[in-house]
Every structure is written in C-alpha cells, then in structure tokens.
C-alpha cells in the first residue's frame, strides 16, 4: 500500500478494533495525522483515562508513556506501537540506587521526572512534568529533594527554589543534552530577529541564551502567542507540527540532526497498522503491586501540582 492507502487502512482498523490511538508530539507527522489524540506524555495518559468506553489503546511514543497509560487505566489493554521504542533517560537511574539513597537519607523527598520507568516511579515520592516541576518542588514539605533523572531540568528548577537543597544525579535526555551554545549562536546568526524557545532538558548555558523556556505544549503556545519568528530548541516534532499547521509563519528548527530523537521516530505507519491488527507492538503488563506503588507518585503529582 502507498502512504494514502495505508492511512486509510489504519483509520478503518481503528474503527473495527475500537482502538484509541495516542501519539506524542515528537512522532513523525504521518503518525500525528492518524492519531486520535496528540500531546505531551502525561496529557496523553490523562486523556486516555478520561475515555472509559475505549478499552484498547495504542500508544505511539516510547515505553514509559505506554506504562503511564496502563498505570492510570489498568482496565484497558495498552499496546506500545514499537516494542523497541524506549527513552534512554527513563532507564538511566537504577531503582536500587534510589532505594539505597533513601535508606541513608530518610529526610530526603525523591522527586522523579515523569520520563522514568515504572520501577523507578515506584521508588519515588512524587512525579513531575516539565511544566509542573517548579510548582511541585516548592509545595513539597521536605527541604531536601533528590531530583531524578534529568540533571538539566532539576538544575533549572533549583533556580526557583533557592530555599531548598536540590540533589542532582547524572541523568539527562541525550537528545536535548547534545545541544551546544554554538548551536544557539549559529541559529541567531542565520535568523537574527527570531526569538528562541527552549526545553529545560537542555544544558543550563543553552537555556540561558533563550527567550522562552517551557515544556512541549508551552513552547507551542508561546510560538502561537508571539508575532516574531521563532527558533525552536526542542525535539524536531514540535517544529514539524508548527510548520505544517502554520506554513506562513517563520518557525525554524535548531540543530535538526541533534534534536531528532531516534526512539521517537522509530514508529512507522506500517508499525501502527500491524499493531492495530495485533501483529506488532508490545502489550503492556504491570503487576498490580508495582502499579499501585508507581501510581502513588503520580497521585502525589496531582496533589501538589493540580
């Protein structure tokens, strides 16, 4: 089948199988086209939980996202579109390391970025998203916070809560962490009048040179709120979406080769079609005891972050 035929077949298969297809914004534009809901990782999980009549969910993204859907909707059959699509950052911190640290530091509150494995969430007190991290860390009752795994996001958050001790480890998003000051300088030289919007997963020296700092959805909202051209310093999917939706606007991708996540781009239309038919992908299974432990950190995220 050609692309148009494959997209039509996917739409038909969605209908016939009663499957809700979720796609993270970083997915290829063709995947975005056939998805029912697109957005940030946690927003996708909440959306799926809010549609009780859809008992089967196909997640086009990476494993921790599908896991989070299952944590919030255990009654649903959740399928990851490509079993090899994972997030390197989600696996960087071993749960055993956190457990040992907690035992040695009982006064520390362990705060996990949502981009973490289920096993790691189960060892933590609270999760955060990039858009809620500052608010949640400020609200936590502890004055000592172990923020994992992303040292860049944790370092960004620490600027807004100087009254607390933020302990950082060595985790990061390899894609965002690869962006350099030179990349920013080169982009400004080519587009001197453009604003620069950056994700806080980038290094602090990169973030310091930008006009706006925010999550995926916040960057999109910022780009649509200003009349200026915007250089987008996050994964390529955001710029791809904005360029397609607003072709008349000046949106420019920063360091395209660096800011293309190979894991997010792993899923193809053929993968989606085959997964809908049950011939591809990976069904997410989480033991109930582990699910409940991991869900506690998400419940606390909603408690402190709203």
Backbone as a ProteinNet text record, in pm:
[ID]
protein_1_A
[PRIMARY]
XXXXXXXXXXXXXXXXXXXXXXXXXXXXXXXXXXXXXXXXXXXXXXXXXXXXXXXXXXXXXXXXXXXXXXXXXXXXXXXXXXXXXXXXXXXXXXXXXXXXXXXXXXXXXXXXXXXXXXXXXXXXXXXXXXXXXXXXXXXXXXXXXXXXXXXXXXXXXXXXXXXXXXXXXXXXXXXXXXXXXXXXXXXXXXXXXXXXXXXXXXXXXXXXXXXXXXXXXXXXXXXXXXXXXXXXXXXXXXXXXXXXXXXXXXXXXXXXXXXXXXXXXXXXXXXXXXXXXXXXXXXXXXXXXXXXXXXXXXXXXXXXXX
[TERTIARY]
83.4	0	86.6	41	111.1	67.4	124.8	100.5	-47.2	-112.6	-253.7	-339.6	-310.7	-386	-363	-239	-205.7	-276	-279.4	-350.7	-499.1	-558	-699.8	-723.9	-630.8	-642.9	-631.8	-546.5	-530.4	-659	-718	-842.5	-952.6	-957.3	-1056.8	-1028.8	-902.2	-865.2	-893.8	-872.4	-905.6	-1053.5	-1135.5	-1280.1	-1321.4	-1266.4	-1305.5	-1259.8	-1145.4	-1091.3	-1127.2	-1191.2	-1227	-1107.2	-1001.1	-875.4	-860.1	-817.6	-783.2	-633.8	-596.7	-455.8	-404.9	-301.4	-237.3	-100.8	-64.8	66.4	130.1	252.3	325.8	361.9	372.6	401.4	530.8	625.5	753.6	746.1	631.3	618.5	624.8	651.9	655.3	519.5	517.8	390.7	286.2	330.2	234.9	163.7	235	173.4	73.7	112.4	22.6	-108.8	-99.8	-218.8	-324	-282.8	-379	-414.4	-357.3	-384	-516.7	-578.3	-699.9	-667.1	-557	-515	-364.5	-317	-173.2	-141.9	-16.5	21.7	139.9	162.2	267.4	236.3	338.4	323.5	215.3	218	120	-19	-26.1	-155.8	-222.6	-143.5	-198.5	-256.2	-184.7	-231.2	-362.6	-370.4	-492.9	-609.4	-578.8	-684.2	-740.4	-652.7	-697.1	-783.6	-743.1	-819.6	-957.8	-970.2	-1096.8	-1192.4	-1155.6	-1243.2	-1270.3	-1362.3	-1382.5	-1433.3	-1501.5	-1557.4	-1452.9	-1332.4	-1223.9	-1140.2	-1153.3	-1086.5	-952.1	-919.7	-791.5	-723.6	-597	-521.5	-390.9	-359	-230	-151.1	-35.4	47.6	162	168	278.2	372.5	479.9	574.8	680.7	712.1	812.8	753.3	825.7	769.5	716.7	790.3	741.8	606.1	577.7	449	336.7	361.3	261.8	242.1	350.6	341.9	253.4	269.5	190.5	42.9	12.6	-127.2	-182.9	-105.4	-150.1	-161.9	-71.6	-78.2	-209.4	-251.7	-374.1	-499.6	-484.4	-601	-574.1	-565.2	-530.4	-631.5	-755.7	-860.2	-848.9	-767.3	-752.8	-640.6	-654.6	-544.1	-459.4	-336.7	-248.2	-136.9	-118.7	-17.9	80.9	209.6	314.3	337.4	336	338.3	465	577.2	704.1	773.8	792.6	843.8	985	1060.3	1197.7	1206.7	1094.3	1094.8	1098.7	1211.7	1226.9	1289	1294.9	1356.1	1483.3	1600.9	1724.8	1725.5	1671.8	1671.1	1587.5	1480	1391.6	1459.7	1567.8	1636.5	1771.9	1806.7	1941.6	1966.8	1864.3	1880.2	1823.3	1905.8	1861.9	1775.8	1660.9	1577.1	1652.5	1745.4	1822.4	1907	1955.4	2035.8	1950.7	1828.5	1737.9	1702.3	1675.2	1638.2	1749.8	1872.4	1986.8	2004.1	1982.9	1997.5	1891.2	1770.9	1662.7	1692.9	1746.3	1778.4	1885	1979.7	2086.7	2044.8	1937.9	1892.2	1740.4	1692.1	1547.7	1471.9	1543.3	1476.8	1456.9	1507.7	1501.3	1370.8	1311.5	1195.9	1247.8	1208.6	1257.2	1154.2	1199.3	1114	1158.3	1068.4	1102.5	1032.4	1108.5	1051.1	961	851.8	758.2	827.6	939.9	1016.6	1102.2	1037.6	1107.6	1031.4	1101	1038.7	938.6	849.9	753.1	824.8	930.1	1005.3	1067.3	1113.4	1172.3	1064.6	952.1	841.8	799.6	804.1	761.3	852.3	973.9	1069.1	1066	983	984.9	860.9	869.6	758.5	660.8	713.8	628.7	689.5	603.2	646.6	620.9	690	665.1	671	607.6	628.5	714.7	761.8	845.3	767.5	635.1	555	511.2	514.2	468.9	582.7	704.2	815.5	840.2	845.9	875	765.7	640.7	527.8	528.8	554.9	550.3	666.1	786.9	902.2	884	829.3	801.3	702.5	606.3	499.1	536.4	642.6	679.7	718.4	678.7	708.2	855.5	932.1	1074	1159.5	1268.5	1363.3	1480.2	1487.7	1591.6	1522.9	1556.1	1490.3	1595.1	1578.4	1656.6	1574.7	1625.1	1552.7	1617.9	1543.2	1597.3	1498.2	1543.5	1683.5	1751.5	1673.5	1729	1798.6	1930.3	2007.8	1980.9	1947.7	1922.7	1789.9	1685	1556.6	1565.9	1633.6	1649.9	1727.4	1832	1908.9	1826.6	1742.5	1653.2	1555.5	1497.7	1401.6	1467.8	1592	1660.7	1675.1	1677.2	1688.3	1568.2	1453.8	1329.8	1298.1	1379.5	1357.6	1490.8	1554.5	1685.3	1680.7	1561.9	1548.7	1558.6	1558.3	1564.6	1694.5	1738.4	1856.2	1810	1849.1	1811.8	1934	1921.9	2030.6	2011.1	2114.1	2106.1	2203.2	2160.7	2248.4	2286.6	2334.9	2397	2308.9	2177.6	2088.8	2062	2019.4	1982.9	1916	1850.1	1798.7	1912.6	1960.6	2073.8	2046.7	1923.1	1888.9	1900.3	1834	1839.2	1976.1	2040.1	2170.2	2278.1	2254.8	2355.6	2364.7	2265.2	2263	2368.4	2440.1	2550.6	2521.4	2603.2	2595.7	2620.6	2713.4	2742.9	2620.5	2541.4	2419.1	2326.8	2316.3	2233.2	2292.4	2421.9	2488.1	2475.6	2491.3	2478.8	2337.1	2237.3	2098	2064.8	2116.9	2092.6	2156.8	2272	2340.1	2258.5	2192.2	2110.8	1976.1	1917.9	1785.8	1797.6	1862.4	1894.5	1774.3	1660.3	1543.4	1451.9	1484.9	1395.2	1412.6	1304	1308.8	1355.3	1399.8	1439.8	1363.3	1294.3	1220.1	1290.1	1313.5	1395.3	1325.6	1353.7	1304.5	1406.8	1361.8	1456.9	1537.1	1516	1603	1738.7	1752	1880.6	1973.3	2103.1	2202.6	2172.3	2216	2183.9	2244.2	2363.9	2425.7	2351.4	2282.4	2198.2	2069	2006.7	1881.5	1899	2015.6	2040.8	2038.1	2056.8	2062.6	1928.1	1825.1	1697.1	1593.9	1491.2	1389.1	1274.4	1250.6	1140	1183.4	1143.4	1176.4	1046.8	1023.8	899.3	888.4	781.3	752.2	710.8	688.3	646.6	523.3	417.9	294	312	393.8	417.9	495.1	588.6	661.5	566.9	479	381.6	293.8	244	159.4	235.5	362.4	443.4	458.4	491.4	510.8	386.3	269.9	145.2	102.4	167.9	130.2	211.2	320.2	405.6	398.4	426.4	428.4	565.5	667.5	804.2	823.8	929.1	977.5	1035.8	1034.6	1083.9	1175.5	1292.1	1383.1	1345.8	1319.9	1265.6	1374.1	1407.8	1516.3	1460.7	1390.2	1345.3	1331.4	1285.1	1278.7	1202.5	1247.7	1202.9	1052.1	985.4	842.8	762	806.3	733.8	738.5	857.3	871.2	798.1	806.1	734.4	585.3	530.5	387.2	352.1	430.6	401.4	415	514.5	532.3	416.1	366.1	254.3	125.8	104.4	-19.4	-19.5	101	111.1	223.3	203.3	310.1	352.8	267.7	300	391.7	408.5	489.9	636.7	722.9	865.8	908.3	897.3	942	1064.3	1171.3	1298.1	1348.1	1388.3	1437.8	1584.2	1614.5	1753.4	1818.8	1938.4	2021.4	1939.8	1882.3	1787.2	1843	1966.9	2024.2	2036.7	2072.3	2084.5	1948.1	1853.2	1724.1	1620.3	1665.5	1576.7	1595.9	1496.7	1507.2	1485.9	1586.1	1571.9	1465.6	1444.7	1343.7	1202.7	1183.7	1052.7	1018.5	1121.1	1097	1099.2	1104.3	1113.8	984.4	870.9	741.6	706.4	661.3	618.8	469	413.4	271.9	245.5	338.3	320.6	319.2	404.8	404.3	267.7	211.6	81.7	-26.2	-26.8	-126.9	-113.6	9.2	31.3	-4.8	25.2	-7.6	-158.5	-229.5	-375.4	-434.5	-371.7	-419.7	-366.7	-284.2	-231.4	-108.7	-44.9	70.9	203.6	200.4	322.7	302.1	406.2	397.1	413.8	384.2	404.1	290.2	220.4	114.2	178	136	193.7	127.3	209.3	161.2	240.6	170.2	234.7	170.2	251.2	197.7	126.1	15.4	-69.2	2.7	82.7	155.1	250	320.7	411.3	333.3	221.8	140.7	94.1	47.5	-2.5	108.1	227.1	340.3	378	380.3	413.8	304.6	179.6	67.5	70.1	122.6	130.7	208.5	319	398.6	322.9	239.3	157.9	43.1	-18.2	-123.1	-69.2	53	113.2	145.6	176.7	198.4	71.9	-41.9	-169	-206.3	-169	-196.5	-122.8	5.3	87.4	86	59.5	66	-66.3	-173.1	-304.4	-330.6
-120.5	0	125.1	227.9	355	426.1	545.2	612.8	644.8	696.5	733.5	610.9	501.9	377.9	324.2	335.5	285.4	367.2	498.9	583.3	549.1	525.4	488.3	353.9	260.4	128.8	138.9	228.5	249.5	306.2	403.5	462.2	357.3	270.1	163.4	63	28.8	-66.9	-10.2	118.4	181.4	163	185.8	175.2	31.5	-60.8	-201.3	-261.9	-217.6	-274.5	-193	-78.1	7	60.7	90.3	131.5	283.3	335.7	477.2	491	571.3	588.7	721.1	711.5	828.3	848.1	971.1	999.3	1119.2	1100.2	1212.2	1310.9	1437.5	1543.6	1518.7	1445.5	1420.4	1314.3	1251.9	1149.4	1211.3	1124.6	1168.5	1228.1	1332.9	1395.7	1297.9	1193.1	1095.2	1021	997.2	932.3	1027.5	1154.5	1255.5	1259	1243.1	1250.8	1146.4	1028.3	919.1	900.4	983.6	970.7	1034.9	981.6	1041.9	1158.1	1143.3	1246.9	1261.1	1384.7	1410.5	1506.4	1504.9	1595.8	1546.7	1608.6	1568.8	1430.7	1368.9	1231.3	1215.3	1297.5	1279.5	1322.2	1422.8	1464.9	1350.3	1270.5	1155.2	1052.7	1028.4	931.8	977.6	1105.3	1158.8	1152.1	1181.2	1178.2	1038.1	938.6	800	758.5	799.2	764.8	829.1	940.1	1012.1	961.7	854.6	797.1	651.5	628.2	493.6	391.1	435.2	338.3	281.5	340.1	286.8	192.5	64.6	-36.8	-80.2	-34.7	-68.8	60	74.8	197.1	159.9	228.2	212.3	340.6	328.7	445.9	453.3	562.4	588.7	685.8	632.1	709.6	616.1	625.8	537.5	467.4	368.3	274.1	338.4	434.1	489	555	607.1	669.9	566.2	453.5	346	291.3	280.6	235	329	459	555.6	546	520.4	497	378.5	271.2	149.4	173.6	252	282.3	352.5	445.9	521.8	448.9	355.4	283.9	134.1	70.2	-72	-162.4	-113.4	-194.5	-198.2	-110.1	-102.9	-194.6	-242.1	-310.6	-203.4	-189.4	-83.7	-148	-96.7	-150.4	-40.2	-69.8	20	-12.4	88.5	65.5	-3.5	20	-43.5	-88.2	-216.3	-268.7	-220.4	-177.1	-130.6	18.6	88.6	233.6	262.9	307.1	338.2	475.9	524.6	654.4	628.6	661.4	635.6	695.6	816.6	882.3	804.4	741.6	669.3	551	502.6	383.7	416.5	543.8	580.6	560.3	569.3	556.7	422.3	341.9	211.6	229.1	162.2	172.4	136.4	41.7	0.8	115.8	200.7	316.1	413.1	434.7	523.5	464.2	335.3	268.6	281.9	261.8	272.4	415.7	513.1	653.6	693	645.3	677.1	622.3	501.6	439.9	520.7	576.2	655.4	799.5	843.9	982.8	984.9	944.6	933.1	1065.5	1177.2	1307.4	1360.2	1287.2	1333.7	1290.6	1383.4	1352.8	1323.5	1210.2	1171.2	1212.4	1298.1	1357.3	1305.6	1240	1180.1	1251.6	1285.4	1333.9	1223.9	1261.3	1162.6	1069.6	1117.4	1037.6	934.2	842	738.5	606.8	498.7	366.9	350.3	254.4	223	181.1	102.6	54.9	170.4	272.9	388.1	474.2	492.8	567.7	505.3	373.1	302.3	329.5	377.2	406.9	553.9	632.4	777.6	826.4	947.4	1006.5	1080	1143.9	1226.3	1235.3	1244.4	1269.8	1415.9	1462.4	1597.1	1590.8	1686.1	1710.8	1835.3	1864	1982.7	2110.8	2106.7	2226.9	2243.8	2134.6	2143.4	2130.4	2106.9	2074.3	2182.5	2307.5	2415.8	2424.8	2423.8	2434.7	2321	2198.1	2082.8	2084.5	2112.8	2115.3	2222.1	2336.1	2440.7	2392.5	2311.5	2268.9	2151	2079.2	1960.4	1998.3	1917.4	1951	1938	1861.8	1842.4	1956	1988.3	2089.4	2028	1894.5	1824.8	1738.7	1763.8	1696.3	1626.5	1496.7	1427.4	1432.8	1503.8	1522.4	1434.5	1336.2	1242.9	1226	1180.2	1157.4	1277.4	1377.9	1481.9	1593.3	1594.6	1697.6	1836.8	1846.1	1977.3	2035.8	1956.5	2004.5	2032.5	1944.4	1965.8	2092.3	2119.1	2241.4	2365.2	2358.1	2468.9	2495.6	2387.9	2401.2	2464.3	2425.8	2472.8	2625.1	2689.8	2835.9	2904.2	2834.9	2894.9	2855.8	2765.2	2723.1	2725	2843.3	2850.6	2812.7	2813.2	2778.6	2627.9	2549.3	2404.5	2350.1	2238.2	2169.8	2069.3	2095.9	2006.8	1920.9	1791.9	1698.5	1641.1	1653	1607.8	1492.6	1399.3	1291.5	1314.3	1213.2	1232.3	1197.3	1194.5	1162.4	1281.3	1252.8	1358.7	1296.3	1380.5	1339.7	1354.2	1244.6	1255.7	1350.3	1356.2	1442.1	1589.5	1630.6	1771.1	1810.6	1718.3	1747.3	1772.2	1724.9	1738.9	1879.8	1963.9	2099.8	2185.3	2263.4	2345.6	2494.8	2573.7	2719.6	2759.9	2692.9	2724.1	2703.3	2602.2	2579.8	2700.8	2756.1	2875.2	2993.9	3013.3	3125.4	3116	2996.5	2976.8	3007.8	2964.2	2988.5	3136.9	3207	3351.6	3426.7	3377.5	3442.1	3429.3	3316.4	3293.2	3364	3367.5	3428.5	3532.6	3645.7	3743.1	3803.6	3808	3870.3	3773.2	3646.9	3545.4	3528	3495.1	3454.1	3307.8	3265	3125.3	3065.9	2955	2883	2750.4	2720.5	2604.4	2518	2389.4	2296.8	2291.7	2288.5	2288.5	2159	2061.8	1944.3	1976.2	2095	2136.3	2186	2196.3	2241.5	2385	2419.1	2549.7	2664.5	2643	2750.1	2774.9	2672.6	2687.2	2758.4	2712.8	2772.5	2921.7	2959.4	3098.5	3193.9	3140.6	3225.3	3238.3	3176.4	3170.6	3268.3	3294.5	3392.3	3330.2	3201.7	3134.6	2993.8	2949.5	2816.2	2747.7	2628.2	2561	2420.3	2354.4	2218.2	2219	2100.8	2088.7	2172.7	2154.7	2228.8	2378.3	2411.8	2553.6	2621.2	2549.8	2606	2631.5	2537.2	2555.4	2676.7	2688.1	2802	2933.7	2933.2	3054.9	3094.6	2997.6	3026.6	3089	3046.3	3097.6	3229.5	3266.6	3389.5	3510.8	3488.5	3599	3614.2	3734.9	3759.5	3733.4	3723.8	3704.9	3565.8	3556.7	3424.5	3358.5	3224.3	3153	3037.6	3034.3	2920.2	2823.7	2698.8	2604	2506.4	2513.8	2433.1	2318.2	2231.6	2106.4	2005.2	1884.9	1778.7	1823.3	1777.1	1824.4	1816.1	1726.2	1708.9	1834.6	1918.3	2042.1	2136.1	2154.3	2242.4	2184.9	2054	1989.5	2019.3	2007.7	2033.1	2178.4	2270.7	2412.2	2453.9	2401.2	2433.8	2383.3	2265.2	2209.6	2285.8	2322.4	2390.1	2537.3	2598.6	2742.8	2767.6	2725.8	2735.9	2878.6	2974	3113.7	3175.3	3106.8	3158.5	3118.2	3192.6	3163.1	3083	2950.6	2861.1	2785	2788.5	2729.9	2628	2513.2	2409.1	2433.1	2431.4	2440.1	2303.2	2299	2177.3	2052.1	2048.5	1941.9	1801.4	1779.2	1644.7	1603.6	1699.8	1669.1	1650.8	1734.1	1734.7	1648	1537.5	1435.1	1309.9	1277.6	1162.4	1033.3	947	824	730.1	733.9	646.9	694.9	825.7	880.3	862.9	856.8	844	697.4	605.4	464.1	409.2	456.1	404.4	452.3	360.7	392	366.5	414.5	387.6	237.9	164.3	19.1	-44.8	4.5	-45.9	-24.5	94.4	126.6	33	14	-73.3	-216	-265.3	-402.4	-417.1	-313.5	-318.9	-316.1	-240.7	-238.2	-376.2	-449.9	-583.8	-690.8	-650.4	-745.1	-820.3	-771.4	-840.9	-772.7	-666.5	-591.8	-519.4	-455.3	-380.2	-468.8	-412.8	-483.2	-449.3	-550.5	-529.7	-502.1	-393.8	-352.7	-428.7	-496.1	-567.6	-517.9	-480	-433.1	-504.6	-567.1	-632	-529.7	-570.9	-476.4	-409.4	-483.5	-422.7	-313.9	-340.9	-241.8	-122.9	-149.8	-41.3	54.5	-0.5	84.6	166.2	107.7	182.5	297.6	270.4	374.9	480.8	438.6	532.4	631.5	589.5	679.3	805.9	791.1	908.7	999.2	939.9	1019.5	1086.8	1014.7	1075.5	1196.4	1184.3	1296.8	1412.7	1379.9	1485.8	1567.6	1500.3	1570.7	1644.8	1587.8	1652	1785.2	1785.7	1905.9	1999.5	1942	2022.6	2060.6	1995.9	2026.1	1953.4
0	0	0	-72.1	-63.4	64.7	89.4	216.2	237.1	133.5	146.2	175.1	107	128.6	269.9	315.9	448.6	557.3	539	635.3	638.4	520.4	514.3	582.8	563	625.3	777.3	824.4	968.5	1028.5	962.2	1011.7	1018.9	919.7	919.5	1031.4	1049.6	1154.9	1293.4	1311.3	1440.2	1470.4	1369.1	1386.5	1416.4	1340.6	1353.7	1486.3	1536.5	1660.9	1784.7	1764.7	1877.8	1953	1880.6	1943	1942.6	2057	2069.7	2043.4	1944.7	1910.3	1966.4	2050.3	2109.9	2045.9	2018.6	1960.1	2028.3	2074.6	2130.9	2020.2	2058.4	1961.2	1885.2	1944.7	1878.9	1769.4	1752.5	1649.2	1508.9	1410.8	1271.6	1233.8	1149.2	1110.8	1056	985.4	933.7	1046.5	1156.5	1271.6	1337.8	1347.5	1403.9	1326.2	1195	1109.5	1143.3	1185	1205.7	1353.5	1441.5	1584.9	1622.6	1727.1	1781.7	1873.6	1949.8	2044.3	2036	2033.6	2035.2	2150.2	2194.9	2301	2381.7	2499.5	2591.9	2649.2	2707.8	2754.1	2860.4	2966.7	3072.7	3027.7	2941.7	2888.7	2813.5	2743.2	2670.9	2767.8	2877.4	2977.3	3040.1	3074.2	3133.8	3034.5	2908.8	2806.8	2791	2788.4	2773.6	2892.3	3012.2	3132	3131.4	3059.5	3053.6	2948.4	2878.9	2775.5	2813.3	2906.4	2960.6	2860.1	2755.7	2661.4	2566	2562.6	2479.4	2565.1	2540.5	2622.5	2565.9	2447.2	2385.2	2341.6	2379.4	2349.8	2282.8	2174.7	2107	2126.3	2191.9	2220.4	2121	2046.8	1953.4	2022.9	2074	2151.6	2204.3	2333	2392.1	2514.6	2565	2661.7	2789.8	2848.6	2975.2	2958.8	2839.1	2813.3	2812.9	2747.3	2746.3	2886.6	2961.6	3100.2	3182.6	3162.2	3239	3205.1	3077.4	3039.3	3116.6	3123.8	3193.6	3344.1	3401.8	3544.7	3578.3	3493	3517.7	3471.7	3376.6	3320.7	3317.1	3432.7	3435.6	3367.9	3354.7	3292.2	3140.2	3083	2938.5	2889.5	2767.7	2700.5	2633.9	2679.9	2629.4	2547.3	2427	2335.9	2299	2311.2	2262.2	2115.7	2030.8	1886.2	1837.3	1904.7	1866.1	1993.8	2012.5	2139	2171.7	2071.3	2094.9	2122.4	2113.6	2134.9	2284.1	2331.4	2473.1	2487.5	2610.8	2639	2718.5	2665.1	2738.2	2878	2891.9	3021.9	3123.9	3078.4	3169.1	3235.5	3173	3224.2	3288	3300.2	3343.7	3492.8	3573.2	3718.4	3763.5	3827.6	3877	4002.2	4009.8	4130	4257.9	4249	4366.9	4421.2	4331.5	4373	4454.5	4410.1	4482.7	4618.5	4619.7	4744.4	4848	4805.3	4896.2	4945.3	4856.4	4894.1	4996.5	4977.5	5070.5	5210.3	5213.1	5341.8	5416.3	5341.2	5402.6	5430.1	5365.1	5377.3	5396.5	5511.7	5533	5528	5536.4	5532.9	5390.9	5291.5	5153.1	5087.3	5012.7	4928.9	4787.7	4732	4599.4	4494.4	4405	4301.7	4165.1	4094.4	3965.1	3850.9	3750.8	3624.8	3569.8	3506.8	3452	3352.6	3293.3	3197.4	3269	3337.4	3412.6	3400.3	3427.1	3421.7	3535.3	3520.4	3625.6	3753.3	3738.6	3853.8	3932.1	3860.7	3928.1	3995.2	3927.5	3988.1	4120.7	4126.2	4246.8	4366	4341	4448	4488.9	4423.5	4443.7	4518	4569.7	4644.3	4554	4451	4365.9	4225.9	4126.9	3989.4	3953.9	3850.9	3797.2	3645.5	3582.5	3439.9	3428.2	3309.5	3292.8	3320.9	3301.6	3324.6	3469.6	3548.7	3688.6	3789.4	3742.2	3832.1	3936.7	3895.2	3990	4095.9	4052.9	4145.5	4247.3	4200	4288.8	4388	4340.2	4430.2	4537	4501	4600.2	4706.2	4665	4755.1	4843.6	4809.5	4885.9	5029.1	5127.2	5267.1	5304	5228.7	5259.8	5204.9	5277.4	5230.8	5154.7	5152.1	5075.4	4971.1	4845.2	4733	4646.6	4626.8	4524.8	4397	4296.6	4170.8	4064.3	4013.7	3914.8	3798.9	3683	3647.3	3580.8	3537.9	3449.7	3527.6	3521.8	3590.7	3533.7	3406.7	3346.4	3393.6	3390.3	3440.3	3590.4	3663.2	3806.7	3837.6	3759.9	3778.6	3748.8	3647	3612.8	3727.3	3780.6	3890.3	4012.9	4040	4160.4	4164.3	4048.6	4045.1	4110.8	4109.5	4159	4303.5	4358.2	4497.6	4573.5	4583.2	4648.6	4796	4854.3	4995.9	5020	4912.5	4926.4	4866.5	4922.1	4868.8	4763.1	4638.9	4528.2	4493.8	4515.6	4487.5	4348	4265.2	4126.4	4102	4019	3975.3	3830.1	3762.8	3631.8	3512.7	3530.4	3418.9	3328.5	3206.9	3111.8	2990.3	2912.7	2782	2682.1	2622.7	2529.6	2413.2	2368.9	2254.9	2293.1	2399	2439.2	2494.3	2565.2	2626.5	2521	2398.2	2293.1	2236.7	2261.7	2206.8	2276	2196.8	2249	2234.7	2302.9	2288.8	2144.1	2079	1938.5	1850.1	1879.8	1802.8	1813	1932.6	1952.6	1876.9	1889.3	1822.6	1671.2	1616.9	1472.7	1425.1	1502.4	1464.8	1469	1569.8	1579.6	1463.6	1416.9	1304.6	1176.1	1160.6	1039.8	1049.3	1170.9	1192.3	1304	1277.8	1384	1453.7	1388.9	1450.9	1522.5	1518.5	1573.8	1724.2	1791.5	1930.9	1935.7	2053.7	2070.1	2187.2	2160.4	2264	2290.3	2417.6	2453.4	2557.8	2553.6	2656	2769.4	2896.4	3008.2	3023.2	2935.8	2933.3	2869.9	2810.7	2754	2865.8	2833.5	2930.1	2975.6	3097.8	3154.7	3073.8	3016.6	2938.8	2807.6	2758.7	2639.4	2676.8	2784.5	2831.5	2859.2	2911.3	2947.5	2828.3	2708.6	2589.2	2518.2	2572.1	2501.2	2559.3	2478.6	2516.4	2593.9	2572.1	2640.4	2676.8	2796.2	2845.4	2884.4	2831.1	2867.1	2813.3	2853.5	2808.5	2661.8	2608.1	2467.4	2438.8	2517.8	2492.7	2519.7	2618.7	2648.1	2535.3	2474.6	2360.7	2244.9	2218.6	2110.3	2138.3	2260.7	2296.4	2284.3	2324.5	2312.6	2165.9	2081.9	1939.3	1876.9	1924.6	1868.4	1932.9	2042.5	2113	2069.8	1996.2	1952.6	1801	1753	1609.1	1548.4	1633.6	1585.4	1524.9	1441.1	1402.4	1527.1	1530	1647.9	1606.8	1668.3	1657.4	1768.9	1733.7	1831.1	1874.5	2003.9	2059.4	2142.6	2075.2	2134.5	2022.1	2054	1954.4	1830.4	1716.7	1585.6	1563.5	1634.3	1613	1637.2	1730.8	1760	1640	1584.2	1468	1346.9	1329.3	1218.5	1226.3	1346.5	1365.6	1335.7	1389.6	1370	1223.8	1157.4	1015.4	930.6	963.8	887.9	915.6	1042.8	1080.2	1042.4	1038.4	1011	910.9	786.5	685.8	654.2	688.3	660.5	766.1	879.2	988.5	973.6	1042.2	1039.3	1160.1	1151.3	1257.4	1208	1285.6	1242.6	1345.4	1296.5	1385.3	1420.5	1548.4	1593.1	1580.1	1523.7	1523	1493	1373.1	1340.1	1359.8	1319.3	1333.3	1479.6	1564.8	1707.4	1772.9	1735.7	1802.1	1732.2	1678.6	1624.5	1709.3	1789.8	1879.6	1800.9	1792.3	1713.3	1768.8	1899.9	1959.6	1928	1930.8	1897.4	1749.5	1666.4	1523.4	1477.4	1572	1538.1	1477.7	1526.7	1483	1342.7	1258.8	1122.2	1107.3	997.8	969.3	960	899.1	888	1026.5	1116.6	1254.4	1319.1	1300.1	1359.3	1305.5	1176.5	1114.7	1166.9	1168.7	1215.7	1363.9	1443.5	1586	1607.7	1526.8	1535.9	1510.2	1419	1385	1480	1575.9	1672.6	1627	1521.2	1464.1	1495.5	1575.9	1606	1738	1786.3	1909.9	2031.8	2148.6	2274.8	2370.2	2416.5	2514.9	2650.8	2714.6	2842.6	2957.5	3034.7	3153	3274.3	3379.8	3503.2	3620.4	3703.8	3822.9	3910.4	3969.5	4041.5	4157.9	4231.7	4343.8	4295.4	4185.8	4128.6	4074.4	4008.8	3951.9	4061.3	4171.1	4279.1	4343.2	4357	4410.7	4317.7	4188.6	4091.3	4085.3	4097.6	4089.8	4205.9	4320.8	4434.8	4400.3	4327.1	4290.2	4193.1	4109	4017.1	4092.2	4185.6	4268.3	4344.5	4396.2	4467.3	4373.3	4248.7	4149.4	4132.1	4124.7	4109.3	4238.1	4352.5	4481	4494.2	4459.4	4477.8	4355	4239.1	4117.3	4057.3	4102.7	4048	3918
[MASK]
++++++++++++++++++++++++++++++++++++++++++++++++++++++++++++++++++++++++++++++++++++++++++++++++++++++++++++++++++++++++++++++++++++++++++++++++++++++++++++++++++++++++++++++++++++++++++++++++++++++++++++++++++++++++++++++++++++++++++++++++++++++++++++++++++++++++++++++++++++++++++++++++++++++++++++++++++

